[in-house]
Amino acid sequence: MLNIVAAIIFLILGILSILASIFNFNWFFTSENGKMFVKLFGRKGARVFYGIVGVLILCMAYYVYSMPIS
């Protein structure tokens, strides 16, 4: 049960990150953490970075969900 809850949390966060990178959510990229990556990579680079991070988080969600319960 705990792995399902963790997978759902990862799923929501991954989808949010991908949607923010696709639709260029201003509130997402003007947050404190978002500003740091915008400063490092520029706005377009930060969008690409968060898109990749979102895909990795979705992979984590799948991995956590598919783990056998011990």
Secondary structure as UniProt FT lines:
FT   HELIX           2..23
FT   HELIX           26..29
FT   HELIX           32..66
//
